[in-house]
Amino acid sequence: MIHEVDEAMRRLLAESGLEASGVEVVFDAPTKDWAARRNAPTVCVFLYDIREDATRRGSGAGEVYDADGHLVARRPPPRWFELTYLVTAWASRPQDEHRLLSQALACLVATDTLPARLLTGTLAELGLSVSLDTAGGRLDAPAASDVWSALGGELKASLGVLVRAPLAGVSTVVAPPVTEGLVVRSAARSEDGDAVPGRRLRYTGTSEAGPDGFAGPRERRPAPARRRRGDRQP
């Protein structure tokens, strides 16, 4: 899920015109050594904190259906996590850095929820909203000065971006629907010891018992229509 959020963030910033103007969007840790190797205008989106939002943890299990409407798996509800990013701009002059940071800020502030077209993988499959909170005042997040101190670099203007994204639960495959009939072996005998012919089961296309007895295919009925929430049963 984390790499899918990274890709959505990259696409979002790319749509703002950063990549079109030759600015690179990276997800590296902005350490002192990394900054010394940088030789092109760059916007760095560094993930430095991951925490679960336990208040949104659900219970029970959801059902997964195939294209024909048959139950194929069960999956627990997704668990929600808060990903905190440090967004910085890097250029040869402070004025250029501020311009890049302003462009990134305008793009991120205008986006409360990542558009569905930017989501990939499990995020797209779940179809749930992935929210963004840019430059918010989250009290429990590490301070920017502490992050820079841990990275061994000097304090730099930055944006804090909090992304709330779901992590899909692991699906458990259920047994497939029964499509074959029962196997019946006849063992009854008459008084003189001769075998009594077995009774035929009423399966279409079955006329004689095979080596395993009578076993014929049954027609697979369409899956019953699922009721939507709020619908009343007549």
C-alpha positions in Angstrom: 0.0 0.0 0.0 2.9 2.4 0.8 4.4 2.2 -2.7 0.9 2.8 -4.1 0.5 6.0 -2.1 4.0 7.0 -3.3 3.0 6.5 -6.9 -0.2 8.5 -6.4 1.7 11.4 -4.9 4.2 11.3 -7.7 1.4 11.4 -10.3 -0.3 14.2 -8.5 2.8 16.4 -8.4 3.6 15.5 -12.0 0.1 16.8 -13.1 1.0 20.2 -11.4 3.6 20.7 -14.1 6.7 20.0 -12.1 8.0 17.1 -14.3 7.1 19.0 -17.5 9.4 21.8 -16.4 12.3 19.4 -15.8 11.9 19.1 -12.0 12.5 15.6 -10.6 10.2 14.2 -8.0 12.0 11.7 -5.7 11.3 9.9 -2.4 14.8 9.7 -1.0 15.8 10.7 2.5 17.2 14.2 2.2 20.5 13.5 4.1 23.6 15.7 3.8 25.3 13.2 1.5 22.2 13.1 -0.8 22.0 16.9 -0.9 25.7 17.0 -2.0 25.0 14.7 -4.9 22.0 16.6 -6.2 22.6 18.4 -9.4 19.1 19.2 -10.8 16.0 21.0 -9.5 14.2 18.4 -7.3 11.1 18.1 -5.1 11.8 15.5 -2.4 8.8 13.7 -0.8 10.3 11.8 2.2 8.1 9.4 4.2 9.2 9.5 7.8 6.3 8.4 10.0 3.7 5.6 9.7 1.0 5.0 12.3 -2.3 3.1 12.4 -5.5 5.0 13.0 -7.0 2.5 15.5 -10.2 4.5 15.7 -11.1 3.3 12.2 -10.4 -0.4 12.8 -13.4 -2.5 11.8 -14.5 -6.0 12.6 -16.1 -8.9 10.8 -15.3 -10.0 7.2 -16.4 -8.8 3.8 -17.4 -11.1 0.9 -15.6 -11.2 -2.5 -17.7 -12.3 -5.5 -16.6 -13.3 -9.0 -17.9 -11.9 -12.3 -20.9 -14.3 -12.2 -21.9 -13.2 -8.7 -20.7 -16.3 -6.8 -18.9 -16.0 -3.5 -15.2 -16.8 -3.9 -13.4 -15.4 -0.9 -13.8 -13.6 2.4 -11.6 -10.7 3.5 -11.4 -8.8 6.8 -12.0 -5.0 6.7 -9.1 -2.8 5.7 -7.0 -1.2 8.4 -6.2 2.5 8.1 -2.8 4.0 8.4 -1.5 7.6 8.5 1.6 8.2 6.4 3.5 11.5 7.1 5.7 13.0 4.4 8.2 15.8 4.5 8.1 17.7 1.2 11.2 19.9 0.3 12.5 21.7 -2.7 16.1 21.7 -3.9 17.6 24.1 -6.4 20.7 26.2 -6.8 19.1 29.3 -5.4 16.7 29.8 -2.4 14.4 31.8 -4.7 14.1 28.8 -7.0 13.5 26.5 -4.1 10.7 28.7 -2.8 9.1 28.8 -6.2 9.1 25.0 -6.4 7.8 24.7 -2.9 5.0 27.1 -3.6 4.0 25.2 -6.7 3.9 21.9 -4.7 1.9 23.6 -1.9 -0.7 25.0 -4.4 -1.1 21.5 -5.8 -1.3 19.6 -2.5 -3.5 22.1 -0.7 -6.1 22.0 -3.5 -6.3 18.2 -3.1 -8.3 16.9 -0.1 -8.7 13.4 -1.6 -6.4 11.6 -4.1 -8.4 11.3 -7.4 -9.3 7.7 -8.3 -7.5 7.9 -11.6 -4.2 8.2 -9.7 -4.7 5.1 -7.5 -3.2 1.8 -8.5 -3.1 -1.7 -7.1 -5.1 -2.5 -3.9 -6.0 1.2 -3.4 -7.8 1.2 -6.7 -9.4 -2.2 -6.0 -10.8 -1.2 -2.6 -12.4 1.9 -4.0 -12.0 3.8 -0.7 -11.1 7.5 -0.3 -7.4 8.3 0.4 -7.3 11.7 2.1 -4.6 14.4 2.2 -3.9 16.9 4.9 -1.2 19.4 3.9 0.6 21.7 6.4 -1.9 20.7 9.1 -1.3 20.9 12.8 -1.1 17.2 13.8 0.1 17.3 17.4 1.6 13.7 17.6 3.7 14.0 14.5 7.5 14.4 15.0 8.6 18.0 14.7 10.4 19.0 11.5 13.5 20.1 13.5 13.7 16.6 15.0 13.5 15.0 11.5 16.3 17.2 10.2 18.4 16.5 13.2 18.0 12.7 12.7 18.9 13.1 9.0 22.1 15.0 9.9 21.2 18.0 7.8 20.4 21.7 8.3 16.9 22.9 8.9 15.1 23.7 5.6 11.7 25.0 4.7 9.3 22.1 4.2 5.7 21.0 4.0 4.2 18.3 6.2 1.7 16.1 4.3 -0.5 13.5 6.1 -2.0 10.8 4.0 -4.7 8.4 5.4 -4.8 5.2 3.3 -6.4 1.7 3.8 -4.4 -1.5 3.9 -6.4 -4.3 2.4 -6.9 -7.4 4.5 -5.7 -10.9 3.3 -8.4 -12.8 1.5 -9.4 -16.3 2.5 -10.6 -18.4 -0.4 -13.9 -20.3 0.2 -14.8 -23.7 -1.1 -16.2 -23.6 -4.7 -19.9 -24.2 -5.2 -21.0 -27.9 -5.7 -21.5 -28.7 -9.4 -21.4 -32.5 -9.3 -23.9 -35.0 -8.0 -23.5 -37.6 -5.3 -21.8 -41.0 -6.0 -24.1 -43.9 -5.0 -23.0 -47.5 -4.9 -25.6 -50.3 -4.7 -24.8 -53.2 -2.5 -28.3 -54.8 -2.0 -28.7 -58.5 -3.0 -31.7 -60.8 -3.4 -32.3 -63.9 -1.4 -30.6 -66.1 -4.0 -27.5 -64.0 -3.8 -27.9 -62.2 -7.1 -27.2 -58.4 -7.1 -30.3 -56.2 -7.3 -30.0 -53.4 -9.9 -29.3 -50.0 -8.2 -31.8 -47.2 -8.3 -30.9 -44.4 -10.8 -30.6 -40.9 -9.7 -32.5 -38.2 -11.6 -29.5 -36.4 -13.2 -29.7 -35.2 -16.7 -27.6 -37.1 -19.1 -26.9 -40.1 -16.8 -28.3 -43.5 -17.9 -25.8 -46.1 -16.7 -23.7 -46.4 -13.6 -20.0 -46.0 -14.1 -17.2 -47.7 -12.1 -17.9 -45.3 -9.2 -21.7 -45.6 -9.3 -24.2 -43.0 -10.5 -22.6 -39.6 -10.7 -23.9 -37.0 -13.1 -23.4 -33.3 -13.5 -25.9 -30.9 -12.2 -26.8 -27.6 -13.8 -25.2 -24.7 -12.0 -27.9 -22.2 -11.2 -27.2 -18.4 -11.4 -26.1 -16.8 -8.2 -29.0 -15.3 -6.2 -29.3 -11.6 -6.4 -27.7 -9.8 -3.5 -29.7 -7.3 -1.6 -28.3 -3.8 -1.1 -28.1 -2.3 2.3 -31.4 -0.7 3.3 -33.5 -3.0 1.1 -36.3 -4.6 2.9 -37.1 -8.3 2.3 -40.7 -8.7 1.0 
